[in-house]
């Protein structure tokens, strides 16, 4: 909503308050002023000129040589390129030395040999938006009315030296969608009275009801319909001040009739519509719901199909307007219009909202109806428009109004205790103070002791419950005056749940290990949705996606992480390491909501470690990632539950993937992205993991207990075992541990050899075995005995021979 | 003999002095103090001396031997020190060369902001609550005083999965669910962070997915002044002790009265600049007193209980804190962006 500072002064005295002050006050107490615009800011030296003569430039077809009286001793010669310039016109002239918007300075010039001492301006050139310039002047220079005084300031005549306040209205403040509404608000804030316009005019003996009839079928959707008749109007431009005010409010002027309906809409917030009475043909208005298949051509030259829930104004036969949204072309007021039927109505907001949405049409009218108009103003606005039509369109207003009106216009009665106001706000206001605030709002209120009775005016449809009144008190008294306290109540310890603590630990460990936290989108496309999924199933799909790219909820985090990896690779970032924690969404039979399963995933590629000048270089590989997971499980206290097995996952390298088990439940994988997938995604060798966290979160680990530090030395034996290539190192390690008994404290792989010195199909794995007894020094024989058992077991169970 | 001993002492001192290395010094030691050395030689001739002179000469010989030993030891210390010095010289390295890099990851800036806010409110006795991202229409809208047909719940603005299920458009359904779980008994004192989704085309200031963090306190006698005091603590901890706050009236369906909170602009200190668009204030969050309908729907007696709620966007907070200019940065995960947030901030 755009509010002209100057126009607002018609209704409330703003003396002593600058537009900036006003904006600040309004913002602080109720409605955010999003900006203040001065349309002709910095524009100087533009005056009204009289074009005395206008001739074609001998050297240029499109230029005219004009002699213009600008109120100085001598007329000035100006070369003008506008097609619509002509002798006798009153125009806006930027004199030499003038400044136009954008700090454009007008200087003396010569155009094809002819002197040009100034510029004849279009409205756009002096700061008016093109879409607001009246159509007849949209393509050329502007003409003032013939009686415009030569030499006077054109900016002043156009009322552009004004400040326009842009109000950002919240949906509850429909009352401020009019100048009068803003005046009430302003009056309350600065504690000054509001002056309402008066509607005096003389009406004819002939009655409107002699000419037209009004019938409403859809009473639910249309509780009030008023019609007035204005005869013998003269269509022409509306007065300049009215046009300027419309432009300030963001509405393009058309002709006096249309402008007046728009002017009153802005003034009262009540939409009006003027029908060409003669084109209405039947002299009858029937308001009803549309019939199936019915069509109407609206004012924007579009034929629209109507649905049975659309409210239409008809002439008894066919639709002449989509109620509250847009008029029909068949009854449009034109230059030839003589008699007018003026509609002022109250339409139900839900009906208008639906209709406007169905047609994708939002107008000044519909946006007001949607939020609800003041039923009392339906008639006031009609009378005001009649007065203006009599004044500025020479119309003869027929006496009376033809009306259908079944709307309850009584004020809602609210009661509130002073104690409640003070309790909710944490203040100690007195009854008189509260009553005074309502007086400023021009809301009737009285008190009985500390009980306050408020009669909510019809213009304030937002005042429904006690809390609405508390808000009125708070905002007008000023939030600055509310003290600052902290809740006083039974204290509960705050904190993170175990799950939240574990999640933070996961972040800590992974970041400590060198992975960056990424955040990716949950929505993905059809093909990505199923990739890398631990639970392969139909993804959850959106009903109406904005694009195919964001139409499915993810089943795995990895695809989006890989997208982020590709993004970086394409930008010369070669060594990437990401992790992300977040939900994947699993459709579940018999459940309304999908299961949101929290996962952690990661992806690494490129050099893991690079320290060039000392010759250290380590490529990211499977074991880097597995090592990180190991330390993660260690820190989470679940390492003893975790097992890796050779894995076989979609989209992963079949020979370089491990499935991760938590006891017997498969909870994840770690492996290399399948080379064909890497190629498809423009990736280099990339390793990924994804782990479901539910089991980890749920696991209650044993409390930490100290183990005594050993006081006796341990004995280390190294063995190199030759086995078939297929034998898994993890299996060997398991066998060794089992056979080593209680003395064997640790087993560490320290070498793997598969080179050409080995027999075909064999490999050698070297382990370091550490034996110890915490209670005494071991003797060699005991170790030999245990060690022999290990060698025997690996031979028997895995066919392992000691490497010679 | 006496002369000979004195001369030996002198000679030995001379040679010790000339020794340039431990090896040379050792040769001197062997030459003078060894079993075949000149002193031993001299002492062998003691037999020829008189009984009177013998102890005198013996004492003198010992004196000379001790003196030589002493100079040798002294010289040895010097030479050893020189040798260490030399070794250290040889071992010296260029300490300005780069160290072995230790790879570290970083929090995503949104996580940093969220954890900072969480921790602040935990210290004031709040718990962290979470809820589903795919939510029932009831919790996302109806329970929050947005009945069916309300303009703010337009199908065009939300991602629906079925008629009754959608991607939550705010974290407020977590409030509704938490209140419901409390079965009408206070206090409720929670912070709800999480991902939310709206039908917006992604551009510099819009994202179809973003984060929200909300707070809710419900109990008997919770006042608007408590909200203001709480937000004041938040603003000062988060943005600096010298920040001022102001509340402006606003509108949200789930609170009444509703306000927006601004903080005084850090850049210009409230005088007005391009960051605060000349107003001296920067909008941070929305808040208000929980609407009685919301309390009642969640099973709280709105005559007895009151509450306040507030909500904000971590993206915006991070943008203001770090001067980030494009919301898409948060979701493209450009390494060059993420690595900028490795440094821990302390306040």
Interface residues (C-beta under 8 A of the other chain):
Chain A: X27 X28 X29 X30 X31 X32 X170 X171 X172 X173 X350 X353 X357 X370 X423 X424 X425 X426 X427 X465 X466 X467 X468 X470 X471 X474 X475 X479 X480 X482 X483 X484 X485 X486 X487 X488 X489 X490 X491 X492 X493 X494 X495 X496 X497 X500 X504 X507 X510 X511 X512 X513 X514 X515 X516 X517 X518 X519 X520 X521 X522 X523 X540 X541 X542 X543 X544 X545 X546 X550 X553 X564 X567 X568 X571 X573 X576 X577 X578 X579 X582 X583 X585 X592 X593 X594 X596 X608 X609 X610 X611 X613 X614 X616
Chain B: X97 X98 X100 X101 X103 X104 X105 X106 X107 X108 X110 X111 X115 X118 X121 X122 X123 X124 X125 X126 X127 X128 X130 X132 X133 X134 X135 X136 X149 X151 X152 X154 X155 X159 X160 X161 X162 X164 X165 X167 X186 X187 X189 X195 X197 X199 X201 X208 X209 X217 X219 X220 X221 X222 X223 X224 X225 X226 X228 X229 X230 X232 X233 X246 X247 X248 X249 X250 X251 X256 X257 X258 X259 X260 X289 X291 X292 X306 X330 X331 X332 X333 X334 X335 X336 X338 X339
